[in-house]
């Protein structure tokens, strides 16, 4: 690896550390759950065909240009723990769990930051079975590590592309009034093509998406199908 690539990698990692790994100020947070009783049973991993090695492959294919092998193992371990034991994940990695909540640090009408104290256990409790929970859990954590994104409109899709590691340095066209998530990603793929990259979005009206190397898209699609999650080209 030449010095230019090393410098770029260090800048990316440092910037990511400052923005994503700084600890929440708990003195400004009120913890309160809307759930009266959490599920007591743990998710059943027998409901899916995925193994821990499959999760590592996903993280590797999406993040190997930016993360070391050690960090990939670390991210994989966190996802796997969230799959196996959401309650334990919330306890061991509380800072990360909280920051996966969309707009977790936004104040409400009373000027308070009110946060679910057990985000992944809450997701598991509300999920209609293991498959939806596993999809949600991996989405939240891949998004936290800038390997996946979620957006329900074109404006936020453009913003999300600027957060993903593969595309954070790229410029995309302005959003048009007729744009929506799929149409904007389809346009973005025109720009990504020259860099041998491609964006894929979840099928069936979902809004999770990721960017990967073009020659790795089929392998990623097969891996995500192990948790019954289909991704398509927009």
C-alpha positions in Angstrom: 0.0 0.0 0.0 1.5 3.4 -1.0 1.8 6.4 1.3 -1.2 8.2 -0.4 -3.5 5.3 0.3 -2.3 4.9 3.9 -2.8 8.6 4.5 -6.4 8.4 3.1 -7.2 5.4 5.2 -5.9 7.1 8.4 -8.0 10.2 7.7 -11.1 8.1 7.1 -10.6 6.1 10.3 -9.8 9.2 12.4 -12.9 11.1 11.1 -15.1 8.1 11.7 -13.8 7.6 15.3 -14.5 11.2 16.2 -18.0 11.3 14.7 -19.2 7.8 15.5 -17.4 6.5 18.6 -17.6 9.4 21.0 -19.5 8.4 24.1 -23.0 9.9 24.6 -23.4 12.3 27.4 -25.6 10.3 29.7 -26.2 13.3 32.1 -28.4 14.8 29.3 -30.3 11.6 28.6 -33.5 10.4 30.2 -34.0 6.6 29.8 -37.6 5.5 29.4 -39.1 2.6 27.6 -42.5 2.5 26.0 -42.4 -1.3 26.3 -44.1 -2.7 29.5 -42.5 -6.1 29.3 -39.6 -7.3 27.2 -39.4 -10.7 25.6 -37.6 -13.1 28.0 -36.6 -15.8 25.5 -33.6 -15.2 23.2 -33.7 -15.3 19.4 -33.5 -18.8 18.0 -30.5 -19.0 15.6 -31.9 -22.2 14.2 -34.5 -20.2 12.3 -31.9 -18.9 9.9 -29.2 -20.6 7.7 -26.6 -17.9 8.5 -23.4 -18.7 10.5 -21.0 -16.3 12.1 -18.6 -16.8 9.2 -21.3 -15.6 6.8 -21.6 -12.4 8.8 -17.9 -11.9 8.6 -18.0 -12.3 4.8 -20.7 -9.6 4.6 -18.7 -7.2 6.7 -15.5 -8.1 4.8 -17.1 -7.5 1.4 -18.6 -4.2 2.5 -15.7 -2.9 4.6 -12.4 -4.5 3.8 -11.0 -1.5 1.9 -11.5 0.6 5.1 -11.3 -1.7 8.1 -8.5 -4.0 9.2 -9.0 -7.7 9.8 -9.1 -7.1 13.5 -11.8 -4.5 13.2 -13.8 -6.7 10.8 -13.7 -9.4 13.5 -14.8 -6.9 16.1 -17.8 -5.7 14.0 -18.7 -9.4 13.2 -18.6 -10.3 16.9 -20.9 -7.4 17.8 -23.5 -8.4 15.1 -23.4 -12.0 16.2 -23.9 -11.1 19.9 -26.9 -8.9 18.9 -28.3 -11.9 17.0 -27.8 -14.3 19.9 -28.5 -12.2 22.9 -29.9 -8.7 22.4 -30.2 -8.1 26.1 -26.5 -8.8 26.7 -25.6 -6.7 23.6 -27.4 -3.7 25.1 -25.6 -4.1 28.4 -22.1 -4.8 27.0 -22.2 -2.2 24.1 -24.6 0.3 25.5 -23.0 3.3 23.8 -23.3 1.7 20.3 -26.8 0.4 21.0 -28.0 3.9 21.9 -26.4 5.5 18.9 -28.1 3.0 16.5 -31.5 4.6 17.5 -32.5 7.0 14.7 -32.2 10.6 15.9 -31.3 9.3 19.4 -29.9 12.7 20.5 -32.8 14.9 19.3 -34.7 16.8 22.0 -38.5 16.4 22.3 -41.0 19.2 22.6 -40.1 19.5 26.3 -36.4 19.9 25.5 -35.5 16.5 26.8 -33.6 13.6 25.2 -35.6 10.5 26.0 -34.1 7.2 24.9 -35.1 3.6 25.0 -32.7 2.0 27.5 -32.5 -1.4 25.8 -32.6 -0.7 22.0 -31.9 -4.2 20.7 -34.0 -6.0 23.3 -36.8 -3.6 22.4 -36.3 -4.4 18.6 -36.5 -8.1 19.4 -39.5 -7.7 21.6 -41.4 -5.8 18.9 -40.3 -8.0 16.0 -42.6 -10.5 14.5 -40.2 -13.4 14.8 -36.5 -14.0 14.3 -36.1 -13.1 10.6 -37.4 -9.5 10.9 -35.3 -9.0 14.0 -32.1 -10.3 12.4 -32.6 -8.1 9.4 -33.2 -5.1 11.7 -30.2 -5.8 13.9 -27.7 -6.2 11.1 -29.1 -3.2 9.4 -28.7 -1.0 12.5 -25.1 -2.1 13.1 -23.9 -2.0 9.5 -25.4 1.5 9.3 -23.6 2.4 12.5 -20.3 1.3 10.9 -21.1 3.1 7.6 -21.5 0.0 5.6 -25.3 0.3 5.0 -27.9 3.1 5.0 -31.6 3.6 5.2 -33.6 6.4 3.6 -37.3 6.8 2.7 -36.8 9.7 0.3 -34.3 11.0 -2.3 -33.0 13.9 -0.2 -31.9 11.7 2.6 -30.7 9.1 0.2 -28.2 11.6 -1.1 -27.2 12.5 2.5 -26.8 8.8 3.3 -24.5 8.2 0.3 -22.2 10.8 1.8 -22.0 8.7 5.0 -21.2 5.4 3.4 -17.5 4.6 3.4 -17.4 3.7 -0.3 -19.1 6.9 -1.4 -18.4 9.5 1.2 -15.9 11.3 -1.0 -18.1 11.2 -4.1 -20.4 13.9 -5.5 -23.8 13.1 -6.8 -26.3 15.2 -8.8 -28.9 17.4 -7.1 -32.1 15.9 -6.0 -35.1 16.5 -8.3 -38.7 17.0 -7.3 -39.7 13.7 -9.0 -36.9 11.7 -7.3 -37.5 9.0 -4.7 -35.2 6.6 -3.0 -35.0 4.0 -5.9 -34.8 6.5 -8.7 -32.0 8.5 -7.0 -30.0 5.3 -6.3 -30.5 4.3 -10.0 -29.0 7.6 -11.0 -26.2 7.2 -8.5 -25.3 3.9 -10.1 -24.5 5.7 -13.3 -21.8 7.6 -11.4 -20.7 4.5 -9.4 -20.3 2.4 -12.6 -17.0 4.1 -13.5 -15.5 3.1 -10.1 -16.7 -0.5 -10.4 -19.2 0.1 -7.6 -22.9 -0.5 -7.4 -25.8 0.3 -5.0 -28.3 -2.4 -4.1 -31.5 -1.8 -2.2 -33.7 -4.2 -0.2 -36.7 -5.6 -2.2 -40.4 -5.5 -1.3 -40.6 -1.8 -0.5 -37.9 -1.6 2.1 -35.4 1.2 2.2 -32.2 -0.3 3.4 -29.3 -0.1 0.8 -25.6 -0.5 0.5 -22.8 0.1 -2.0 -20.3 -2.6 -2.9 -17.8 -3.6 -5.6 -19.7 -4.6 -8.7 -18.0 -8.0 -8.8 -19.1 -8.8 -5.2 -22.8 -8.0 -5.5 -23.9 -11.6 -6.3 -22.0 -13.0 -3.4 -23.5 -10.4 -1.0 -27.0 -11.1 -2.4 -26.6 -14.8 -1.6 -25.3 -14.1 1.9 -28.2 -11.7 2.8 -30.7 -14.3 1.5 -29.6 -16.5 4.3 -31.6 -14.2 6.6 -34.4 -14.1 3.9 -33.4 -10.6 2.8 -33.4 -9.9 -0.9 -31.4 -7.0 -2.4 -31.9 -5.8 -5.9 -30.4 -3.3 -8.3 -32.7 -0.2 -8.2 
